[in-house]
Amino acid sequence: MCLGIPGRISEIWDEGSGARMAHVEFPGETKKLCLAYLPDLQVGEYTIAHAGFALSRIDEDSARVTLATMAEYGVFGDENVVPT
């Protein structure tokens, strides 16, 4: 089973190929995601991401609760990552 992890969009741009991409901040790292499934996402919004794609929009409160619960259960390993 794979987990979709909430992240906050910090930057959006269009690639030369026409794909809409974003930098998304997750606990302890920032990743590049494709916004093909949700092209109307905006900077500052939260998304559930999996396998390099933004899959769904999530409100900030839900994202924070989810991240805190994941951290409590050790999903992010032993790095003592604090959700933002």
N, C-alpha and C positions, 0 to 999 in steps of 0.2 A: 504494500500500500504506500502511496506517495501522499505527502502533505502539501497543500497549497499554502503559501506563507504570505501574509499581508505585508505590503510595502508602500511607501510614500513616494509619489512621482516628484522628482526634483528637476527634471529637464526633459523637453520633448523636441524632436526634430524629424524632418523628412529625409530619408536616405535618397541617393541618386536613383535607386530602383523604384522609388515611389512608396516604399514601405515607411510607415510612421513608427518611430522608435522612441524609447524613453530610457532615461536613467532612473532607476527605482532604488530607494534606500531601504535596506533590510537591516535587522540587528547585526552589527559587525561588518557589513559590506554594502556596496552599491553594485547593482547589476544592470546590464543593458537588456531591455525587453522589447518585443514586438507588440504593437498596439493594433494589429490587424483585426482582432475580434472586437475591440472597443476603441475605435478611432476618435471618439469624442471625449476621452479622458483628458483632464487638464492637470497642469502643475499644481501640486498641493493635495490632490485627491489620493485616496488609497485604493489599491487593487490587490486581488488575490492572484498570485503568479504561480505558474508551473511550467517547466520545460521551455523556458525562454519566452513565454507568452503571458500577457495580461488576460486573465480569464473572466474576472468579474469585478465590479465596482463594490467597494465596502466603505461604510461611513467611518469617520475617525474614531468614534467611541468603540465601535465593534472591533476595529483594528487593534486598538490599545488593549482591550480586554483579551482578545485572541492572543496577541503577542505576550502579554503578561502570563497567561495560562500556559502557553508553550514554554516560556522560560521557566516557570515553576516546575514543569514536568521534565525539564532537562533536554528539550528538543534541540537547543542550540549548543549542546555540549557543555564542557567544563570551563568555557571562556569567561563565565560570569557576565555575559552580555545582558545589558539592560535595554529593554525595548524603548524606542523613542516615541 
